[in-house]
Amino acid sequence: QVQPVESGGDLVQPVGSLRLSCTASGSIFSLNAMGWYRQGPGKPRELVARITNGGSLSYADSVKGRFTISRVNAKNVVYLQMNSMKPEDTAVYYCNTYPLYSGSFAWGQGTQVTVSS
């Protein structure tokens, strides 16, 4: 199964910034809206942000105004710029299609983001 590859996670202090990258090969990326999801400790996986092929954006209320999703279709890459980070942003971050359906990617390993002083 095709899996995206997420990278860029790190330990960052509160109010700091990180940029995550997700590379995903094949037509699944080019044919679908893409989303960044996260799963915090003891929490279910949740959608954080999504972007359509045409660049329409949507964000969870918890990250609105702080996170920015973007994509470069020619490179099959989707980014998540995270600013003004908070401890509650601590999670493993994943990318996948939005919405999730039978043709979505298999989940990758994700990238760990830890916000702590």
Number of C-alpha atoms within 10 A of each C-alpha: 6 13 16 23 18 24 19 16 18 16 14 18 15 17 15 14 17 18 16 22 24 24 18 22 15 10 9 17 21 18 11 18 21 28 27 25 20 23 19 17 10 7 9 8 15 14 19 24 24 27 22 18 15 9 13 11 16 16 19 13 10 11 17 12 12 16 20 20 24 20 22 13 12 7 11 17 20 24 21 23 14 20 17 15 21 19 15 13 20 20 22 19 28 27 32 26 22 18 13 13 8 7 9 18 19 13 14 17 15 21 21 20 22 21 19 16 9
